[in-house]
Amino acid sequence: MARNVTDKTQYRFADLVDLSAFASMLESFAKATGISNGLVDVNGELLSQAGWENACTRYHRAHPETAQRCRESNLAIMHDLRDGHVANSLCHNGLMDYATPVVVEGQQLATLFLGQVLHTAPDLEFFRNQAEKFGFDEIEYMKSIESVPIIDKSHAEALMTVMVGMAQTLAASGLARLRQATLEHEISVNTEKRIQLEDILNFSPIAIGWSDDDGRIEYINLQFTQLFGYELSDLPNLETWYRLAYPDENYRESVIRPWLRDVARSHQSGLEADIVCKDGSVRRVIIRASRVAQRRLVNFTDITEHWKSEQREQAHDAMLGMVARGAKLNDILIAIVQEIEREDKTALCSIMLLDFEGKCLHTGAAPSLPESYNNALEGVEIGPNVGCCGTAAYLGQRVIAEDIQTNELWKPYAHLAQKAGLRACWSEPIISSRDKVLGTFAIYHTEPKIPKPWDIERIGYAANLSAIAIENRYALEELERRAYTDYLTGLANRRYFFEKAENELARALRYSKKLSILMLDIDHFKQVNDNYGHEAGDVVLKKLAEICLASLRAIDIIGRIGGEEFAILLPETSIETAMETAERLRIALSSTAVQLDNGLSLHFTASFGVVTLEEKNDTVDMLLNRADQALYKAKGDGRNRVCKYQQ
């Protein structure tokens, strides 16, 4: 039975989240980071704990006096709890604890703790004195202290923020499901209380409507109108709704009506579909239907942004994959055009490329435009009054023509557009990471039309994606003209790595993207050369290159910038992901052996330094210098390890 949920209901974390799954996640977090954690209900009940087996459980909480210190630390940190704030306390036993509340809609559901950590290397004398004072086994106790993870305060707070954010997101999602179940329950038992029911539904974040057995639409809630734009007066019956929401008859007959028949048989079903709104825009939704008394109840969950993001990520990855595989530029640009035309089925798109002299435009991809139109504009010289594309390329800014036939910029070409059936054109310049115009991306329509905000966002996305494709492929034409690889490993040489790094840094700064760099160095490489010969050293270098290439993404760039020194550029990568990548490579290298000509099996390891882009005035040299400092620390700490740059 659905639980009665109102705005004043006091929820518990366990009511909203699968505790077993969440505890498993916290256990995995403890194993991955070495950081102990715990989750406590608001009434003090311990919901989950992981990783407290060492110093805290075995020693501090096992002795009455040190246990009292733990309790005092907990009380101190609890006094400082508030939403959005990470509280911390240095326990008198010498270890740091962190806590922050899990809050949803202003209500605290639980408290998340991270503990048994240090900010700096432990004061061994302090802990030896503590072992003597309380009768701990000094050797075992010091081992437990030495196993305590050392993290700086900002990193600890960042981890807390991430973990609490996940907890709050899961709890909020659970609360939404609980409320949805409650709404459906309320509908089923209160069908005769129409006024009260409408009041409830109008506060729902989900679009809801119902119809009677004759197909008359009796009710739509406020969210339905806000989402799709239709009023109840627009929708007298279901057939009208189907024609407006799904104007493609084939789609109605092949997708919508079969789904409706399934609903009638099973009483409840779900469908992910596109719905055309009153203003002509399209929303991606999940539709669920059920029978309640003598009514068919339907609700619509809007997933447009999530779906669009997924589709664009797939298109972006596919385009990068085509670049990596050496696909023709024309094929890549056609794929981009088709992706935009799929998003807006009324759009006809074209990509035009500016020649190397920066004077004329040539067709890059325009599969949906008439061939005669493309041929007529082939090689057109750019200028201040040359349609939308010629003007956009000349000015380096977006140009909009709501109606081609009345637009001054189109006077010399209006007859061509009229013959091709084109009435509106919006053109966006394609600009490189170094602010150079590479071409234009244009969206045409067969009727006069002015772009809506989502159209502007779409054409900007398309131009950016095109810039990446064009710039990458132009770079590979460049590669045919000059040597760009290291002769031994086949990796990018120092010159090419720096060139790519400059491009990626410029793009990251322009579009506020993340970017990280790894530097790695083979440990004791001189000994390999001295003991086994330079040929053995070459085998090791080639094996390292092979492992790295197999482990990295297509968009990552690895270069040999010194004898046994390598650098890896990780576009759109945070410091956390970069650390994970470095650790994965470190493990792969340390677990690999190379076979020498004399039959010997040689193992080797590498040390890593990691840095991420943080300031707008950062340069490649500055980032590499910081990564080198982190690498130096990794070697100083014993080699075969990963260190990130810290000021």
N, C-alpha and C positions, 0 to 999 in steps of 0.2 A: 504494500500500500504506500502511495506517495506520502511523504511527510509534509505536513502543513507548514508552508514557508511564508513568513511575512517579513516586512522591513525590520521588525523588532526581534525576530528570531535570533537566539544565541546559537551559533554554529560551533561545532568542534572540527578540528582538522581531520579527524578520522571519519567524519560524516561526508567529507567532500573529496578525499584523496585516497587512492589505494595504498594503504600504509605499507603493505608487503613490498609492492613495487618501488615505493619511495625509499624504504629502508634499504632495499637492494642497491638503489642508485647511490645512497650515501655510503654504503659499504664499498662500492666500486670507487667512489671518490676518495675514501680513506686509503684504499690499496694503491690507487694511482698517485696520490700526492704524499702519503705518509702522515697526513694531518687528521687527527682525531676529530670526531664530530658527534653531535647528539641533538635530538629533537624532543622538546618537552611540551606537553599540553599546558594550556593556561591554568589548569587546576593542579599542576605539578606532576602529572603522570608522565613517566618516561616512555616516549613512543618509539624511539630508536636510538641506538648508539653504536659506534664503530671506531675501532682503533685506539681504545683507551687501555690496552693491555700492558703497556710498559710502565713508565715511571709513575703515572697517576694511580692506576689500579693496584699494581704490585707493591708499591711503597707508600706513596703519600696518603692514600686513603686507607691503608692498612694499619697506620699508627694513629693513636688518638689525637696527639697534638698536631701532626701534619694534616690529619683529616679535618680538624677544626679550622686550620688555615684555608683548606679548600672551601669549606662552607662560608667562611668570611669573604673569600674572593667572589664566590657566587652571589652573595648578598650585595656586595659592592657593585658588581656588574649589572645586577637586576635593577638597582636603583637608577641606573643611567639609561634604561631601555626606553626608546621612543621610535615611532615609525620613521623609516628612512635614515636612521642613524645606526652606525656600527659601534657598539660599546666595547671597551676593552679594559682589562685589569691585569696587573702583574701580581700573581699569587705570591704570598710570602714564601712559598716553596720554590720560587725562582722561575716559574714558567708562565707564559702569557696565555690568557683566555680571551675569546671574542664572543659576543652575543648580539643578536638583533632580532626583533620581533617579526613574525609572519602576520601581516595585516591585510585583510580584504574588506573593502568598503568601510574602513574605519574601525573594524573589529579585530582585535588580536586573537588569532587562532592558536598560536604556538610560539615557541622561542627556539631559534636555531643557535647552537653553540659550536664553535671551533676552538680547539685548545691543544694543550701539550705541545706548544711551539716556542721558538726563540726568535728574537730579531737579529741577534748577533751570536757569534760563537760562544758557547757556554763558559762561564767562570768556573773552571774545574775545581779551584780551591774552595769556592763556596759550597759546591755540591759534595766535595770530600768531607768538609766539616759537617755538613748536614748528615751524611751517612754515619759518621762517627757519633754525632749527637743523638741520633735516634736508633742506632744499632742496626743500620742496614748493612747487608753484605756489600762492602765497598766495590768490589770488582764488578759484580752483577749490576749494582746500582749505577755505577759510572757507565757501563755499557748501555743501559737504558737511557741515560742522559745523552750520551753521544749519538743515539739513534733519533733523538728529537729533531724534527725538521727545522731548518733555519730559513725564515722568510721575512721580508721586510713588511712594515706596517701597511703600506699602500697595497701590496700584493694580497695580504691577508684580508684587507677590507674589500678588495676587488672580488676575491673568492667568495666572501660572505654575500656581497651584493648579487653575484651570479646565482648562488645557491638559493638565497631567499627569493630572488626573482622567479626562479623555477617553481619554488614551493607556492608562491602567491599566484602564479599563472595557473598551476594545476588546481589550486583551491578555487580560484575564480571560475575556471572551466567547470569544475564539479558543481559549484553553486548555480551556474547557468543551467546545467543539466537538471539539477534538482528543481529549479524554478520551472523549467519547461515541463517536467513531469507533473509538477503541481498544477500548472495551467491546464494541462490535458485532463487531469483528474477533476479540477474544478468545473471544466466544461461538461464532462460526462455526467456529473451529479447535479448540475444547475442549469440544464438546458431551458427550463421554464423561466429563469430569472434573467431575462435578456438585458435589462438596463445594467444590473450589477456585473454581468459577464462582459459587456462592452467596456465598462470602466476598467476591468482587469486587463482585458486584451489591449486596450489602448496604451497601457504602460509597458507592454511586452516589447523587448528589443527585437523580436522576430516578427516578420510580416505574416499576417494570418488573415484568412478569409474562409467563409463557408457558403454552401449552396444547398438548396433543397433537392428533393428527388426528381423534380422536373427540370433541373438545371438552372433555376433562377438564383443569381448571386444575391444573397440577403445581407451580407455584412463583409466589410474589409476594415481592418484596424488602421490606426494612424501610421504605423510603421510601413504598412503596405503602400499607402499613398506617398510617403516620403521616399520610399525605395524605388517605386516604379512610376510615380507621377499620376497614376490613374485615380479618379474619384469613383465613388460607387455609381454615380450617374453615368459614367462612361461605360459601365459594365452591366448591362441588364441581364445577361445570361452567360453561361459558360462558352457557348459558341463564339460570342463576340470577343470574349477574353482570349480564346485560342487563336482567333484570326489576328488580333492585335499583338499578342505576346509572341506568337510563332507565325510570322507572315509567310514563311516558306512552306508551301503546301506539302511538299515532299517530306519535310521535317515533321510536320504535324502527323502525317499518315504513317511514317516509318518509325517514329520515336514516341511521340506524345500519346497517340491513341492506343498503341500496344501497351504502353505503361498504364494507361487508365484501365484497360481491361485486366491487367495484373492486379491493380488496386482493388477492383471489384471482386476478384476471386479471393485474394489473400487478406483483404480488409486494411492492410497497411503495407506501404512500400516506400522506396526512396528513389529519386532520380536527380542526377546532376545535369543541368540544362542551361542554355542561354535564353534570356527573356529580353525582348525588345521593349524598352520603356517608352513612355508617352513622348519624350523629347527626341526619340530616335536612337539614344544610346543603348548599349547592351550590357546587361548584368548577368554574371555567372552565379547561379544559385543551386542549392540543394533543396529539392521539393519533397515533402513528406505529406502523405494523405492518410486519413483514417475516418471511420464511420463513428459518429457520436449521435446516439438516438436516431432521429430521422434526417440528420444532416451529414454532409460530407465536409469535414474540416481539413483544410490544407494550410501548411506553413512553409515559409520560404526563408532559408538561411543564406544570406549574402556572402559569397566567398570570392567576389570579383577580384579584389586586390591580391589575395593569396594566390588565386588561380593565375592571374596575369603575371605575378612575380615568378611562379613556377614555370610558366610557358616561356617567359623571357630568359630565365636562367638556362632552360633547355636550349633555346635558340642561341644564346650567347655561347654556351659550351659547344654546341654543334658547329657554330661558326669557327670557334677557336680550333676545334678538331679538324675542320677542313683546312685551316691555315697550316696546322702542324703536319697534316698529311701532304701538303704541297698542292692542294686543289687549285684550279685556275681561278683567278680573281673574278672573272665573269660569273662562274658557278657560285662563288661565295656571295656575291652581290645579289644574284637572283634569289638565293635562299633568304637573304635579309628582306628583300622586297616582298616575297611571298609571305613571310611572317607578319609583316605590317598589314598586307592585304587580308590575311586571315583574321587579324584583330578587328579590322573595319572592312566589312565585305562590300561597302560602297566606294572604297578607295581604289584608285589606279595609280600605282607608284612608279617612279623612275629614279635612277641614280645616274648622274652625269659626272664625268671626271675631267678635271682641269689639266691641260697639257703641261709639260715641264717648263714651258716658257711662261705659263700663267696667263695665256691670252684666249684660248679657245676651249670649248666644252665638247666632249665626245661621249657618246652613249656608253654607259657602263652596264646597266641592266634596266630594261623596261618591258618585261614580257607581256604585260596586259595592254599596252598602248599600241595603236595601229602602226605597222611597220612603216607606212608612208609618212606618218608624222615624225617618227624617230629619224628617218632618213632626211627629212626636210630640215631638221634642227642639228644634224650631225656637223660638228666643226664650227658651230656658231661662235662668233667672237663676243666676249663678255663686255658689258658696258653699263652705264647708268640707266638706260631705257631699253633693255633687251629682255622683255618678258620677266617672269619671276626668277627663273634659274640664272640667266645671264646677269641680271641685276644683283641677285643674292651673292653670286660668286664675286662680282665686282666690288660690292660694298662690304662683304663679309658679315652680313646680317640677314635675318629672316625677312622675306617679302611675301605679302598676302594679297591675292587678287580674288575678291569675293565673286566678281563677275568679269570674266575675261573680255567679254564683248564691249564692256564700258570702261575698262581699265586703260589708262594712258600708256602704261608700260608695254601693253600688248598690241598696240596699233599696227606695228609691222607684221605681226604674226597672228592676229585675230582670225583671219580667214583660214589659217592652218588648223587652229584649235576648233573652229566651227565645223570644218570638214571632218575632224576626228571625233566630234560630239563631246568636246570638253568645254565646261563652262566656268569652273573654279580651279584655281591653282595656288598651292601654298608651298613655298620653297625655303629650305633650311640649308645654310652653307655647311659643308663637311669640313671641319677644322682639325688639323693635326695637333699633337701634343705640344708642338712648338708654335702654335697659332698661325700656321700656314693653311690657306684655303686649298683643299684637295679636290673639291667638287661640290655638288649639291644633291640633296635628297628632296624630291618633290612629291606631293600628294595631289592628285587631280580628282575632280568630281564631275559628273555629267549634268549637275544642276548648280546654279549659283549657291554658294555656301560659305559661311564665315566659320572659322575654327572655334570650337569650344575649348575650355581649359584642358580637357583630357586629350584633345587633338594636338594641342601645342606640346603637351608632355610626350605624346607618341612620336611626333616628328623629331623632337629633340633626341629621344632615345634612339630612333632609327639612324639619325645623323652620327651620333656618337658611336654606335655599333659599326656603321660603315667606315668611320675614321679608323677604328681599330683594325678592321679587315684590310683597308687600303694601305695603311701605314705598315702593317706587318708584311703584306705581299710586296710592297715597294722595297722594303728592307731586304726580302729574299731576292729580288732582281739585283739589287746591290751586291748580294752575296755571290752571285754568279760572276761578278766582275773582279772580285778580289778574294784573296785567301782569308777565311774567317775562322778556321778551326785550328786547334792545337794539333800539331803533326802527330803526336804520340797517342793522345787519348781520344781524339775526335771531338772533344768539347770545344766550346767557344774559347778563342784565345783572349788574351788580356784586352786587346784593342776592341774586339767585338763585344766582349762582356761590358766594358765601360760604356760603349755606345748604346747598347740595349738598356743598361741601367739608367743612363741619362733620360732616355725616352720614357721608361716606365715611371721614373721619379717625377718627370714633368706631368705625366698623365695623372699620377696619384695626387699631386698637388692641385692640379686643375679641377679634378672632380671629387676632391676630398676622399680619396680611397686609401685603404691601408696598404702598407708595403713593408716587407721585412727582408733582411739580408743575413745569410749564414756565411761564416768563414770556417774552413776546416783545414787541418794540417795533420799529415800522417805522423804518428808518434815514433820517435827514434828512427826516422827514415835514413839518417846517415849510417846507422849501424847496419841497416839492411844492405846498403851499397858496399860498406866496408867488409861485411862478413860473407855476403853472397854474390857480390858483383853488381855492376850497374844494370846488367840485363835483368837480374831479379828485381831490381828497383823499378825498372820499366814495366815489368809484369804486374807489380803491385799497383802502380799508377793506373794502368789500363783496367785492372779489376775494380778499383775504386770508381772509376768513371762509369763502368758497366753497371755497378750496383746503384749508383746515384741516378742514372738515367732511367733505370727500371723502376725506381721508387718514387720519382718526382712526377708532377703533373706536366701536361703538354705546354702550359703557359709559363712554367718555371724555367729559369735560365741559369745554367751552371757553367762556370768558366775556370780554366786553369790560369791563375794569375801569377804563379811563381813555380819554383821547382816542384815542391810537394804541397803547395798551398793552393786551395781552391776557394771560390766564392759562389754562392747560390743566391739568386734573386727570386723572391717569392711575392709576386704581385697579389694585391687584395688579400693579404695574410696578416693576421694579428700576431702579437708577440706570443700569445699562448699557443696558437696553432704552429707558429714557427718553432717554438721549443719542442712541441710534439714531433714535428718533422725531423728536427735535428736528432732527437733521441731515437727515432725510428731508424734513421740512417746509421747512427752510432752502433746500435745493436746489430743491424745487418752487416756492417763492416767487421765488427769484432767476432761475429760468428762465422765468418768466411775464411777459407784458406785458399792459397794459390799453389799450384803444383809447379815446381821448378824442373828444369831439364835434367837435373841429377836425381830426380825422384823424390826429393824432399818436399814436405808440405809446410808452407810458411804462413803463419797467422800474423795479422797486423791490426792495429787499432788507430783511431783518429780522435782528435779533440776538436770541439766546436765552440765558436763564439757567435752569439745571436744578438741582433739589434733590430729595432723597428723605427719607422719614420714617426717623429713626434712634432717637429717644428717646421713651419713653412719655409724657413731659411736654411733647412738642412740640405747639404749637397751629397753627392755620391761619395766623394772623398771623406767627408765627415762621418758618414754612416759606416764606411769600410774601416776607418780608423777606430771607431767605437767597437765594431765587431772584432777587430784585431786585438783591442784591449781585453775584451771578454775571452777571446781565444787564449791570450797570454795567461789570463787567470786560470782557465781550464787546465793548461799545462802545469802551471804552478801548483794547482791543487791535486796533482797526481796523474794527469793525462787520462785519456779514454773517458771523457766526460763532457757535458754540455754546460756552458755558463752563458748567462745573458748579461748584456752591458748594464752596469749600474753606475750612476754618477757618484 
